[in-house]
């Protein structure tokens, strides 16, 4: 924290004239002042030296105190963390955060409070890069976390700083249909039928929509097909996409509020949470599916700036405990703790062929191959819009 500094500049000319006389310096006054100055010079130097040593000692004491008691090190002072996440995680974190804060208080005698920010994963990523001082980011895909790394805010190797390669929970793609599923949609291949209208967001503007695109592509390449057949299949599906909303939230509005489309590509956790909130959404979980892996990371530059590294890292570790994993499972996320996953097995149907982003080459390769300007998605879009 900065300290206020006051500077006395001694510019009061009226006071100077009162000390020197209304006429300013007079010859006699100047001689007397000069003699007094020489007599007092030695004493002045001693005073100046003593004051200087006192100020140096005071500065050293403050520096030692600051080094010995960083914010978040435990022992009395309150500490505040800023968590930046994507929208659908809010329900879980509202339960997890108080539990962690209570445990930290019991173990460290320190109050922990959280500032929380929720929104689209891509928007949250840009906000952190632009200056939102998150201590922890929990985003929809590792590609977003990697963007923050490339901005210099997260150190390389963050995937190894937490259990399970920093994947804190998972989901899979779900196909939400109209009541009664009148078009008989059960597989990815059904989305390429001529009479089916598909709603999905734009992968160029929505991180979540990239999972949708990769689910389509992998449905072919992970079951014996090659890039040529995957490209043709994906092109057929996007031929059936009437609009490309910017993000998942707009996609849901197009499907539910505007009544467009026969099927919405969504996420299992979202439809489970919607059911818990009283909305029964008919949906299908394809037997060939992509593991939607959601990472967690400490923002190194910010925790070092705030002095919150110890408690931020402890919170990340806490998210992998059975207690926190159960809270994620309750709101529809597939837990990464195998024992907790077994507890909730009835909620999550098994996936016959489950592939990951690593099976597609990893995020760097995927971004270059599919989503960079002029890459496969842009080429498909130019074909379907002719």
Residue pairs with C-beta under 8 A, 6 or more apart in sequence:
17 24
20 26
20 29
21 29
69 75
69 77
70 307
71 77
71 79
71 306
71 307
71 308
72 79
72 110
72 303
72 306
72 307
72 308
72 309
72 310
72 311
72 312
73 307
73 310
74 108
74 109
74 110
74 310
74 311
75 108
75 109
75 110
76 109
76 110
77 110
78 110
78 111
78 112
78 113
79 110
79 111
79 112
79 113
79 308
79 311
80 112
80 113
80 114
80 115
80 308
81 112
81 113
81 114
81 115
81 135
81 136
81 308
81 311
81 312
81 315
82 114
82 115
82 116
82 117
82 132
82 133
82 134
82 135
82 136
82 302
83 93
83 97
83 114
83 115
83 116
83 117
83 134
83 135
83 136
83 137
83 138
84 117
84 124
84 127
84 128
84 132
84 134
84 136
84 137
84 138
85 93
85 116
85 117
85 118
85 124
85 137
85 138
85 139
86 118
86 119
86 120
86 121
86 124
86 138
86 139
86 140
86 208
87 118
87 119
87 120
87 249
88 267
88 269
88 270
88 273
88 331
89 118
89 138
89 294
90 116
90 118
91 273
91 331
92 327
92 328
92 330
92 331
92 333
93 116
93 138
95 327
95 330
96 318
96 319
96 323
96 324
96 327
97 114
97 116
99 323
99 324
99 327
100 112
100 315
100 318
100 324
101 111
101 112
101 113
101 114
103 318
104 110
104 112
104 311
104 314
105 111
105 112
110 311
112 311
112 315
117 124
117 127
117 132
117 134
118 124
119 127
120 206
120 207
120 208
120 247
120 248
120 249
121 139
121 140
121 141
121 144
121 207
121 208
122 144
122 205
122 206
122 207
122 247
123 247
124 132
124 137
124 139
124 144
125 137
125 139
125 144
125 145
125 147
125 148
125 207
128 134
128 137
128 148
128 153
128 299
129 147
129 148
129 151
129 153
133 299
133 302
133 305
133 306
134 299
134 302
135 298
135 299
135 302
135 303
135 306
135 308
135 312
136 296
136 297
136 298
136 299
136 312
136 315
136 316
137 144
137 145
137 148
137 154
137 296
137 297
137 299
138 168
138 294
138 295
138 296
139 145
139 207
139 294
139 295
140 207
140 208
140 211
140 292
140 294
141 207
141 208
141 210
141 211
141 292
141 293
141 294
141 295
141 357
141 363
142 159
142 166
142 293
142 295
142 357
142 363
143 207
143 210
143 363
143 366
143 367
144 207
145 154
145 158
145 295
145 297
146 363
146 364
148 154
148 297
148 299
149 155
149 156
149 158
152 301
153 299
153 300
153 301
153 302
154 297
154 298
154 299
154 300
154 301
155 300
158 166
158 297
158 298
158 300
159 165
159 166
159 295
160 166
161 297
161 298
161 313
161 316
162 168
162 296
162 297
162 316
162 317
162 320
163 317
163 320
163 336
164 320
164 336
166 295
166 296
166 297
167 293
167 294
167 295
167 296
167 336
168 294
168 295
168 296
168 319
168 320
168 328
168 336
169 294
169 325
169 328
169 333
169 334
169 335
169 336
170 291
170 292
170 293
170 294
170 333
170 334
170 335
170 336
171 267
171 268
171 269
171 292
171 294
171 332
171 333
171 334
172 267
172 268
172 285
172 289
172 290
172 291
172 292
172 334
172 351
172 354
173 211
173 212
173 215
173 265
173 266
173 267
173 268
173 285
173 286
173 289
173 290
173 292
174 265
174 266
174 267
174 268
174 270
174 271
174 283
174 284
174 285
175 185
175 191
175 263
175 264
175 265
175 266
175 283
175 284
175 285
175 286
176 255
176 263
176 264
176 265
176 266
176 271
176 281
176 282
176 283
177 183
177 185
177 262
177 263
177 282
177 283
177 284
178 262
178 263
178 282
179 282
180 282
181 282
181 284
182 262
183 190
183 193
183 195
183 196
183 262
183 263
184 190
185 191
185 196
185 262
185 263
185 284
186 284
186 286
187 219
187 284
187 286
187 287
187 288
188 215
188 216
188 219
188 237
188 286
188 288
189 219
189 233
190 196
190 263
191 198
191 216
191 237
191 240
191 263
191 265
192 233
192 236
192 237
192 240
193 240
194 240
196 240
196 262
196 263
197 240
197 241
197 242
197 260
197 261
197 262
197 263
198 237
198 238
198 240
198 241
198 261
198 262
198 263
198 265
199 241
199 242
199 243
199 245
199 251
199 254
199 255
199 260
199 261
199 263
199 264
199 265
200 209
200 212
200 213
200 241
200 244
200 251
200 264
200 265
201 208
201 209
201 212
201 244
201 245
201 246
201 247
201 248
201 250
201 251
202 209
202 244
202 245
202 246
203 209
203 210
203 212
203 213
203 370
203 371
203 377
204 371
204 377
204 378
205 246
205 247
206 245
206 246
206 247
206 248
208 247
208 248
208 267
209 247
209 248
209 251
210 366
210 370
210 371
211 267
211 290
211 292
212 265
213 234
213 370
213 377
214 290
214 357
214 360
214 366
214 370
215 265
215 286
215 289
215 290
216 230
216 233
216 234
216 237
217 230
217 234
217 360
217 370
218 230
218 288
218 290
218 355
218 359
218 360
219 233
219 286
219 288
220 226
220 229
220 230
220 233
220 234
221 227
221 230
221 360
222 288
222 353
222 355
222 359
223 288
223 353
225 233
231 376
231 380
234 380
235 380
235 383
235 384
238 380
238 381
238 384
239 384
241 384
242 260
242 261
243 254
243 260
245 251
245 253
245 254
248 266
248 267
248 270
251 264
251 265
251 266
252 264
252 266
254 260
254 261
255 261
255 264
256 264
266 283
267 292
268 283
268 285
268 332
268 334
268 348
269 331
269 332
269 333
269 334
270 332
271 281
271 283
271 332
272 331
272 332
272 347
273 331
273 332
274 281
275 281
276 331
276 332
285 349
285 351
287 351
287 352
287 353
288 351
288 352
288 353
288 355
289 351
289 353
289 354
289 355
290 354
290 355
290 356
290 357
291 354
291 355
291 356
291 357
293 356
293 357
294 333
296 316
296 319
297 316
298 309
298 312
298 313
298 316
300 309
302 308
303 309
303 312
303 313
318 324
319 325
320 336
320 337
321 337
322 337
322 339
322 340
325 335
325 336
325 337
325 340
326 335
326 340
326 343
326 344
328 335
329 335
329 340
329 341
329 343
329 344
329 347
332 347
334 341
334 348
335 341
335 344
341 348
357 363
357 366
360 366
361 369
368 375
369 375
369 376
370 376
370 377
371 377
